[in-house]
């Protein structure tokens, strides 16, 4: 059984231990390395600061519980992104069944210039499947093949979503902000 154990008296430093007792990395390192990336992805997908924080927190809880073995840091990052995206989808499904008040997201993102905030607003208005691939490709700089693996779609489906997402984003931006 995979477990997480505390190192010393510091409750923040948690090392993962797999079935053979080999340490697979620390949650603290993962939070420091990937926390901002996961938060950006969740914020764009959920359009809500508090929900994004919850999704990231649940992602790292699952990371601690599962203590997966990774071949390298890119594999670890891909796993975390996929789990975070799934957590976001779960929250979106929950919200569609239970009414919640929308939050003004852009006020919570510091240091955005005016044009960037308009692009982000337009991006957040797109359907989730386009927001996800656009964010992974342009913000996180993943290649089409990597995105396909992350979301469980074919590379051609990802290319189509990128193409349509770009068109939708351009239409929204032109309509609202130009």
N, C-alpha and C positions, 0 to 999 in steps of 0.2 A: 504494500500500500504506500502511495506517495504521501509524504507528510511535510509539514513546515516546522522548523524548530527555531527557538530563540537563541541568539548568540550572546552570551554574557548577560548583563543586566539591562542592556539597552533594548527596549521593545521595538525600536524602529528598525534595527538591523536583523532581518529575518533571512536565513539561508534555507534554500530548498534542498531536500534530500530525496533522491529517487529510490527505487526498490533495492538497489544494490548498495545504498548508503553513500553514493557519490554526490557531492554538492554540485548543483547545477546553476548556481548564481544567486544573487541576492535580490530581493524585492526592491530594496532601496536603490540598487544600481538600475533596475528596470524603470523605476519611477523617475529617477533623475535623467535617464537616457530617453525615455519614450513618453513621459507624462505630458509634456507640452504638445507633442504630435497627436497623441490620443485625444487630448482636450480640444484641439482645433478641429479635428475630425468630428467629434461628438457635438461640438457647438454648432458647426455648420449643418450637420444632419438634424439636430434637434431644435435649433433656433431658440434655445433656452439655456441660460447659464447654469442654473441649479440642476437641471436634468443632465446637462453635459458633465458636470462634476460627479453626479450620481453614477452615470454610465462608466466613467473612468474608474471610479472607486470600485464598482462591481467587477470591472475588468481585472483589476489587480487582486481582488478577492479570489476570483476564479483562478488567476495565475498562481496564487498561494495554495489553493486547494488542489489543483491538478498537478502542480510541480512538473510540467512537461519537460522532456529532454529536447534540446534544440541542437541542430548541427552547427549553427553559427548565429551571429547577432542578427543577420537579416532574416533568418528563419524565426527567431524570437520576435522581432518587430512585426513580421507578417502575421504571426499567430495573434499577437496583441491587437493589431489593427482589425483582424477578422472578428475577434471576440468583441471588441468595442463596437464595431459596426452592427453585430448581431444584438448587442445590448441596446443600441440605439433603435434598431428595428422593433425590439420588444417594447420599448417605451413609446414609440410612435403608435404601435398597435394598441397599447393601453390607452393612450391619449385619444385615439379615434373612438374608443368605447366609453370613455369618461371625459366629460368636458373639463378643460382647464383653461385658466386665463393666460393669454399669451404674455410673454415678457419682452420688454424692449432690450434686445440682445446687444445692439451696437453700442449702447451706452456703457456696456461692461467691457468693451475691448479698447484698451488704451492705445494712443498714438497712431490712430488710423487717419490718413489724410482724407480729404473730402471725396476724391475720386475713388480711392480704395473702399471707402465705406459704402459708396453707391454700388460698386461692383459686388461687394459682399451682400448687400441688401438684395440685389437682383439674383445672386446665386442662391440665397436662402429661400427665395420664392419658387425656385425650380422644384419639380418632383424629386423625391429622395433618391431614386435610381440614377438620376443625372447629377445631383449634388455630390453623391458618393464618388463616382468615377472622375468627375472634374476635380474634386479635392485631392484624390489620390494621385492623379496624373500631374496636375499643375502646382499644387501646393507641396505635396509630399514627394513629387518627382519619381513616381513609380512608372515603369514601362507597361505597355499594354498587356504583355504576357503575364507580368506579375500581378496586375490588377485582376486579370481573368482568373488566376489561381485564387486570389484573395476572396473574390465574390462568387466563385463557382460558376462562372460563365465562360463562353468561348472567347478567344481573342477578337473574333469578328463581331461578336455582340458588344464587347467593350468599345471597339472602334465606332460602331454605330451609335452607342450611347454618348461617346465623346463628341461625335459629329453633331448629333441632334442636340445635345446639351449645349454646345457652343452656339448653335443657331438660336436656341431658346434664350440663352443668356444674352446674346446680342440683341434680340428682339425686345426683351424685358428692359435692358439697359437703355436702348435707344428710345423706347416708348416712355419710360419714366424719368430719365435723367438728361436727355439731350433736347 
